[in-house]
Amino acid sequence: MKFQIAINMERMDSSLDMRTVRDHTLDMVKLADQGGFEIVWAAEHHAMEMTIAPNPFQILTWWAGHTEKIRLGTAVAVAPYWSPIRLAGEAAMADLLSDGRLEFGIGSGAYQREFDRMRPGLKQSDAWRYMQEMLPAVKALWKGDYAHDGDFWSFPTSTSVPKPLQANIPIWVAARAPITFDYAVKNGYNIQSWPLTRPMSEAELYLSRLQEAVDNNPGKPRPKIAMMRHTAVYDRPGDRDVPMAAARVQLGQFENYFKNQGDVTNGFAKPIPLESLENRAEYDSDMLAENLMFGTPEQVVEKLKKYEALGVDSFIYYASLGLGHAEQKHSLELFCNDVMPEFS
């Protein structure tokens, strides 16, 4: 099993200076590069301090100038917020400036709150249609002249300028629903999945959906699947309280954005009390400790072995959970030094 990392510039409140956040994020990316991670992922989100990423390609180009081997991916570019020509050109420029290290992740988008601002009138549940129209158009533009007349975009003959350095940029789609697993298998795209805070049965469900899609598409190879979890590695079992408290604050904000509560001031969401949620069982501290990639190096290795046995090709270390910067770095160092060698 290989290892990837997702890291955001994030602020839970305004007490952190943005330059401090910027510098910490880059330090984490450099550690991941030196530690042997395969890919680092940058998100796309708008008007939320929890994930400061208005243009993932800008972030990846920044990281490219400070790293050597790690590949650089979008997790994910949100299809409905772009035009095909602009998305193709931005991605190709990032590939060129990184000397061919781009991994192109694309998805439908997560928060209705963002759709209300970036694509007013579009329901999040309908956004997959935009992704499925966008992706073939982008690939065609990378190859050369192409005209498009679709349901959501139309343009005369055009092309991507610049062209990507890679002849075939690896493509990843964010998938949870069976229809997206089927789409990925049919078209030969890799898959990113996130079981959120749910138990191992959720990861098993995604692998079963992948296998069902492979079975339903004879002759199509099985794509790679990467699985993401919030991750915190610490020295002793009793050290879990600090990352657990941080994760619960971040998850409370996530629920606010996700449920589109409207209680957001200057980009900061007021955390929803987790105990008040209908799905509050998903945020019980003991359950979180079990389901998330929390633990000592030995405990984390044991958990990861279960993902490897399921057939997960890459584990995505989700580093952004509101944890203090020193604790984040220590966790990543423990993961690089004491966990990853067990899978080499």
ZIGI-V802569 format. One record per backbone hydrogen bond with DSSP energy under -0.5 kcal/mol. NH is the residue of the N-H (numbers start at 1). CO is the residue of the C=O. If there is no record, write none. Layout:
NH_CO ; NH_CO
This chain:
2_313 ; 4_315 ; 5_39 ; 6_317 ; 7_5 ; 7_41 ; 10_8 ; 11_49 ; 16_13 ; 20_17 ; 21_17 ; 22_18 ; 23_19 ; 24_20 ; 25_21 ; 26_22 ; 27_23 ; 28_24 ; 29_25 ; 30_26 ; 31_27 ; 32_28 ; 33_29 ; 34_30 ; 35_31 ; 36_32 ; 36_33 ; 37_32 ; 38_3 ; 39_3 ; 40_71 ; 41_5 ; 42_73 ; 45_53 ; 49_267 ; 51_48 ; 52_9 ; 53_45 ; 53_51 ; 58_55 ; 59_55 ; 60_56 ; 61_57 ; 62_58 ; 63_59 ; 64_60 ; 65_61 ; 65_62 ; 66_63 ; 67_64 ; 71_38 ; 72_101 ; 73_40 ; 74_103 ; 75_42 ; 75_73 ; 77_105 ; 79_77 ; 79_107 ; 81_78 ; 82_79 ; 87_83 ; 88_84 ; 89_85 ; 90_86 ; 91_87 ; 92_88 ; 93_89 ; 94_90 ; 95_91 ; 96_92 ; 97_93 ; 98_94 ; 99_96 ; 100_95 ; 103_72 ; 104_170 ; 105_103 ; 106_172 ; 107_77 ; 112_110 ; 113_257 ; 114_111 ; 115_111 ; 116_112 ; 117_113 ; 117_114 ; 118_114 ; 119_115 ; 122_119 ; 126_123 ; 127_124 ; 129_126 ; 130_127 ; 131_127 ; 132_128 ; 133_129 ; 134_130 ; 135_131 ; 136_132 ; 137_133 ; 138_134 ; 139_135 ; 140_136 ; 141_137 ; 142_138 ; 143_139 ; 144_140 ; 146_158 ; 148_155 ; 150_153 ; 155_148 ; 158_146 ; 160_141 ; 170_102 ; 172_104 ; 173_190 ; 174_106 ; 175_192 ; 180_177 ; 181_177 ; 182_178 ; 183_179 ; 184_180 ; 185_181 ; 186_182 ; 187_183 ; 188_184 ; 188_185 ; 189_184 ; 190_171 ; 191_224 ; 192_173 ; 193_226 ; 195_228 ; 198_195 ; 202_199 ; 203_199 ; 204_200 ; 205_201 ; 206_202 ; 207_203 ; 208_204 ; 209_205 ; 210_206 ; 211_207 ; 212_208 ; 213_209 ; 214_210 ; 215_211 ; 216_212 ; 217_214 ; 220_217 ; 226_191 ; 227_314 ; 228_193 ; 229_316 ; 231_318 ; 232_293 ; 234_295 ; 239_236 ; 240_237 ; 241_238 ; 242_239 ; 243_239 ; 244_240 ; 245_241 ; 246_242 ; 247_243 ; 248_244 ; 249_245 ; 250_246 ; 251_247 ; 252_248 ; 253_249 ; 254_250 ; 255_251 ; 256_252 ; 257_253 ; 258_254 ; 259_255 ; 260_256 ; 260_257 ; 261_256 ; 264_262 ; 265_268 ; 266_264 ; 268_265 ; 269_267 ; 270_263 ; 272_252 ; 276_273 ; 277_274 ; 280_277 ; 282_279 ; 283_280 ; 284_281 ; 288_284 ; 289_285 ; 290_286 ; 291_287 ; 292_288 ; 293_230 ; 294_289 ; 294_292 ; 295_232 ; 300_296 ; 301_297 ; 302_298 ; 303_299 ; 304_300 ; 305_301 ; 306_302 ; 306_303 ; 307_303 ; 308_304 ; 309_305 ; 310_306 ; 311_307 ; 311_308 ; 312_307 ; 313_225 ; 314_225 ; 315_2 ; 316_227 ; 317_4 ; 317_315 ; 318_229 ; 318_316 ; 319_6 ; 319_317 ; 320_6 ; 321_319 ; 328_324 ; 329_325 ; 330_326 ; 331_327 ; 332_328 ; 333_329 ; 334_330 ; 335_331 ; 336_332 ; 337_333 ; 338_334 ; 339_334 ; 339_335 ; 340_335 ; 342_339 ; 343_340 ; 344_341
